[in-house]
Amino acid sequence: MNDHHEYIDKKRSEFLKGSLNEMDIEADPFVQFETWLKQALDAEVPELQAMQLCTVYDNKPSSRIVYLRKMANNKFWFYGNYNSKKGKSIEQNPNACLNFFWPELQRQVRIEGTVKKATPDNSDNYFNSRPRESQIGAWASAQSNLISTRDELEKKLQEITEKFECQPVLRPDFWGGWVFKASYYEFWQGRKSRLHDRICYDFKNDVWDRYRLAP
């Protein structure tokens, strides 16, 4: 057996870094999320803002890692190309799921909800805060579309660079933000013998219903 196959087959880890119980968790899931995010920051978890975004297009699920850039009141903002695969998926089916995984704390958070486009002002503000190279890159990349070679992309990048030489780079209308609004959270804390803690919040009748799931 190859070493990497054997490693995957035999790798085992115990989860001993924490616990999660109903007495210690916040009543508001967004406050609980912020608490865990702050703890991930204090623990110097790398890429703690990275989140898996799962969408569905024509009944086929698709996932990718995107960056959380803003959050408030059970809403989470991320940005990208509206013509990309994720953009088309969201346009067809606004139901989506986020997943944050912080292995250093043996924690993950699953969040379900719906997505819509951010306001143009919000998209403009974030785009204007990006490095100039990233702004130009947004124009140059027809994200998720077929290209023949890397050279094709480099040539387009050069064209856009010359186009905006000595002037501000404006946000293209095909690029902007999305707002994910949460309706369900699951906080997962690894525990010994795979008997993990899973506490969920479900928004029903304008209140958050909280309960525990078996691991």
LINSULMO-V907725 format. One record per backbone hydrogen bond with DSSP energy under -0.5 kcal/mol. CO is the residue of the C=O (numbers start at 1). NH is the residue of the N-H. E is the energy in kcal/mol with one decimal. If there is no record, write none. Layout:
BEGIN
CO & NH & E
CO & NH & E
END
This chain:
BEGIN
2 & 6 & -2.5
3 & 7 & -2.5
4 & 8 & -2.1
5 & 9 & -2.2
6 & 10 & -2.2
7 & 11 & -2.1
14 & 16 & -0.7
21 & 24 & -1.1
21 & 25 & -1.0
27 & 29 & -0.6
28 & 32 & -2.0
29 & 33 & -2.5
30 & 34 & -2.4
31 & 35 & -2.1
32 & 36 & -2.3
33 & 37 & -2.8
34 & 38 & -2.5
35 & 39 & -2.0
36 & 40 & -2.3
37 & 41 & -2.2
38 & 42 & -2.6
39 & 43 & -1.8
40 & 45 & -2.6
41 & 44 & -1.5
45 & 48 & -0.9
47 & 50 & -2.0
49 & 68 & -2.6
51 & 53 & -0.6
51 & 66 & -2.8
52 & 54 & -0.6
52 & 99 & -1.4
53 & 64 & -1.4
54 & 97 & -1.8
55 & 62 & -2.5
57 & 60 & -1.6
59 & 61 & -0.5
60 & 57 & -2.3
62 & 55 & -2.9
64 & 53 & -3.2
64 & 66 & -0.5
66 & 51 & -3.0
70 & 77 & -2.8
72 & 75 & -1.2
74 & 182 & -2.8
75 & 72 & -2.0
76 & 180 & -3.2
77 & 69 & -2.5
77 & 70 & -0.9
78 & 178 & -2.9
80 & 176 & -2.6
81 & 84 & -1.6
84 & 88 & -2.5
85 & 89 & -2.2
86 & 90 & -2.6
87 & 91 & -2.0
88 & 92 & -1.9
89 & 93 & -3.2
94 & 115 & -1.7
96 & 113 & -2.1
97 & 54 & -3.0
98 & 111 & -2.6
99 & 52 & -2.9
100 & 109 & -2.3
101 & 103 & -0.5
102 & 105 & -1.7
102 & 106 & -0.6
102 & 107 & -1.6
103 & 106 & -0.7
106 & 190 & -2.9
107 & 102 & -2.9
108 & 188 & -2.8
109 & 100 & -2.5
110 & 186 & -2.5
111 & 98 & -3.2
112 & 183 & -3.1
112 & 184 & -1.5
113 & 96 & -2.5
114 & 181 & -3.2
116 & 179 & -3.5
119 & 123 & -2.4
120 & 124 & -2.9
121 & 125 & -2.6
122 & 126 & -2.2
123 & 127 & -2.6
124 & 128 & -2.7
125 & 129 & -0.8
126 & 129 & -0.8
126 & 130 & -0.6
127 & 130 & -1.2
131 & 134 & -0.6
131 & 135 & -2.0
132 & 136 & -2.5
133 & 137 & -2.1
134 & 138 & -1.8
135 & 139 & -1.2
136 & 140 & -2.1
137 & 141 & -1.9
140 & 142 & -0.6
141 & 143 & -1.6
142 & 145 & -2.2
149 & 153 & -0.9
150 & 154 & -2.3
151 & 155 & -2.7
152 & 156 & -1.9
153 & 157 & -2.4
154 & 158 & -2.1
155 & 159 & -2.1
156 & 160 & -2.3
157 & 161 & -2.3
158 & 162 & -2.2
159 & 163 & -2.1
160 & 164 & -2.0
162 & 165 & -1.1
164 & 167 & -1.8
168 & 170 & -0.7
172 & 175 & -1.7
174 & 82 & -3.2
174 & 83 & -0.7
176 & 80 & -2.7
177 & 118 & -2.6
178 & 78 & -1.7
178 & 180 & -0.5
179 & 116 & -1.8
179 & 181 & -0.6
180 & 76 & -2.4
180 & 182 & -0.6
181 & 114 & -1.8
183 & 203 & -2.5
184 & 112 & -2.2
185 & 201 & -2.4
186 & 110 & -2.4
186 & 188 & -0.6
187 & 189 & -0.5
187 & 199 & -2.2
188 & 108 & -1.9
189 & 197 & -2.4
191 & 194 & -1.1
192 & 195 & -1.8
194 & 196 & -1.3
197 & 189 & -2.4
198 & 213 & -2.5
199 & 187 & -3.0
200 & 211 & -2.0
201 & 185 & -2.3
202 & 204 & -0.9
202 & 209 & -3.3
204 & 207 & -1.6
207 & 204 & -2.7
207 & 209 & -0.7
209 & 202 & -2.8
211 & 200 & -3.3
END
